[in-house]
């Protein structure tokens, strides 16, 4: 079924058409969310939220961008909303901690996750890389994840992030610089 027919079928309430859309995009959405959040359980929850949002918003899809671009845009938006919420929650947790109340999230360490695209022999290195990626500013992390993890072109990323091509190039350049510094610091400390 072509994109226009699929959208029309979903708008008309055909549950099998929405199921087809979910099947076509589930792995891409999950992998993108996982690359940004780096927590499997959170990624599963946000993936569900993405498809709920797609279902609710499909009637407003105007077709000015490709369907995949629109879906990636929702995916990134939901992921970033979650990360911002989590950051606010951590900040309030720090305040509670300072005033003597316990915050379980503060005491937990960063959990390494297994990204589906990483082969077994590269798990340790990928954990180090994804930890470094998690330290990037959100816009750099988003551009880097979409390009390097999901394999999207800069042109596709401009549509998803709603920024210019030069902005994506700049984000990627800074992300690579930051990762190079983070990783060289890590290897200088741990590999000698």
Protein Blocks (a to p, Z undefined) as FASTA:
>chain_A
ZZklmmmmmmnopaklmmmmmmmmmmmmmmmmmmmnopaklmmmmmmmmmmmmmmmmmmp
golacfklmmmmmmmmmmmmmmmmmmmmmmmmmmmmmnopacfklmpccdddddfkbcfk
lmmmmmmmmmmmmmpcfklmmmmmmmmmnopafklmmmmnopafklmmmmmmmmmmmmmm
mmmmmmmmmmZZ
